[in-house]
Amino acid sequence: MSICSRFEVSEGSVILYVNCVMKAIRNKKSEFVQWPKDNNQSVIYTGFQNIGGFQNVIGAIDGTHFILTETPTQDPTAYFTRKKRYAIQCQGIVDFKGILLCNRIAWI
């Protein structure tokens, strides 16, 4: 079931609201997702040392793909993965508590 039919709104309204929410998240990102400053770096180093014996580690990195349900209309080859699907890539770095320090979402 699509968002449009579930909430009885037009596709144009969904696109408009999704874009507004994405813009708001981008504008607030720097307040909540930040690379640690000097005073927090030593806490993170110690945290990774304590949980896994890793020295001088500031973050753990991982990534995933958000699979697209439709082929992009603009530059579809930029979204085509090695698994032969269209997707957007998400990469994140977390500290020893799992708190997001940095993220990047982009086409492949």
Secondary structure, 3 states (H helix, E strand, C coil): CCHHHHHCCCHHHHHHHHHHHHHHHHHHHHHHCCCCCHHHHHHHHHHHHHHHCCCCCCCEEEEEEEECCCCCCCCHHHHECCCCCEEEEEEEEECCCCCEEEEEEEEC
